[in-house]
C-alpha cells in the first residue's frame, strides 16, 4: 500500500486539498489506521495553534497617547533644567573657522544632491539586448549586443526582401545556377 | 631570444587557428530525409562551405548544392528545407524554400543552400548543421512533411500565386500575341525596378519604443477586396518616428467556412506620401479558429524600424489589407490580380515568385523562351 506523504496528510487535516486529491486521500484513510492517526495529530496541532492566536486585545490608541505625552513631558523637563546659553559659546566659529564649517556643510549638501540627482531612465533592457534582424540592399544582418553579423549576402543581382512581423526576414531571388526561385528565411529567434 | 621566438610561434599558431576551415564533407552537414519521403538525396556538394571562429561562436558559411530525386508518382511544385545549426539563439536557424518547381516523377532537381549560420563553439558532438525536409508540395496541392515551419500554407499560397500569374500572362499572350506579352513583361520588370524599397529592422518582443520621439497610436486604413473571405474591421499600431510596433487588427470571417490563419499586408506611408510594403502580419495565435461570422484579432509583439540607407523614414500613415487566408480544411485564399491592380498594389508589392521567375526567363533568354515556359503548364 502506498501511503500519502506528510504534506498531503497535513493539507487534508487543514481542508486545503483539492477535491480530487481529497477524494483519493479519504479513500486511503478509510482503510489505513496509521494515516488516520497522523491526520488526527495534525488536526490537534492546528487546534492548539488556533488557541495560541487568541491574544488579548491591545488598546493601541491609548498606548500611543501615553507615549506621546511621556515624550512631551521629557522635552519640557529638559528645557527647565538646561542653563541659559550665550552667543559667546559659538565664538570659536567666527572668522576662518566659520567659513570652513560653512564650506564643509555646503560641500556635503552639494555632494548629497549630486549623488541623489534624478538620473535619466536607463535605456530599456530590451532595446539594448534584443536581437535585431535588418534587411538592407546588401543582405540580411543580425545585430545583437552591438555586434553585427551578415547572415545572408546573396550574390544574385535582384533580391527581394520582405519582413515578417512574427520575427523573420525573407530574401527571394532567382538562383543563377539553377534558374529556380529560391527563398531564404532567417529567423530572429 | 627564445622567448621572442616562442611568442612569434604562438601568434602564428593563433592566426592560423582563427582562419577559415573548410567543412568536412563527411560529418559537418547532415541531410535528413525520412525513409518514406517522396524525395531522395542523389548528391551533396559542400562547395566553398567553411567554418570560422568568432568569439565564443563559430560562423558557418554554407554553400551547399544538393541534388534531389523525385521518387513520388506526382509532380513536385515546391520544397522547403529547415537548416539548423542550433535552435535557441538568433542566427542559428534558417530555411530554404524553392517554389515554382515543375519536377516530373523520376527526375532529379537541384537545391542550393547559401546561408550563414551561427552556433556556439562549445556544443556537443554531432554534425555542425542539420538539413531537414520540412515539406514537399505536389501539383495537386497535396503535401508531405512535418510542416514545422508552416511550409504547407506558404507553398500552397505561392503555388496559387503562380497559377494566377501564369494565367495572367497566358491570357495576354492569347489576346494580344507575343508583342502584348513582351509589353506586359516589360511593365512588370519596370515595376520591380521602381518598387520603393526600405531597409527594415525587425525586433521581436520589444515592449518599449526605443525612439526618443513621442509615441502615438495610429489607426490602420484598410484596402478591402470584394472576394476576400475575411474583412479587416479596425486596427492600430504604436508609431514613434520611424518605428512602428505592436500591430493589432480586428478581422471578421465573412465566408461560410471556418478560418485558421489570416495574414495582413502592412503598408507604411512616409511624410511625402510615398508608400512602402513594410511587412506581413500573420496571426500570432497558432491555434486560431474563426468560425463563419466571428471576429478575431491579428496581432504581433514586434517592432519594425524603417530607413533608406542612413535616412530614417518618418511614418505618416499605415494601411493594411488581407493578403492571405487559410481555411480550416487547408484551402488557401489569396487576392486575385484584378483586386491588386484596382487597389494600386501591384506597384507596391513584390512580384510573386512565379512572376519573378518568368520575367527572369524573359530577361535572360528572350520572349520565345518565355512562351515555351508558359506552354509547359
Interface residues (C-beta under 8 A of the other chain):
Chain A: X123 X124 X126 X127 X130 X131 X132 X133 X134 X135 X136 X137 X142 X144 X147 X149 X150 X151 X152 X153 X154 X155 X158 X160 X161 X162 X163 X164 X165 X166 X167 X168 X169 X172 X174 X175 X177 X178 X179 X180 X181 X182 X183 X184 X185 X186 X187 X188 X189
Chain B: X54 X55 X59 X65 X89 X90 X91 X93 X94 X95 X96 X97 X98 X99 X100 X101 X109 X110 X111 X112 X114 X115 X116 X117 X118 X149 X192 X197 X199 X200 X201 X202 X203 X204 X205 X206 X207 X208 X210 X247 X266 X277 X278 X279 X280 X281 X282 X284 X300 X302 X304 X350 X351 X353 X354 X356 X357 X360 X361
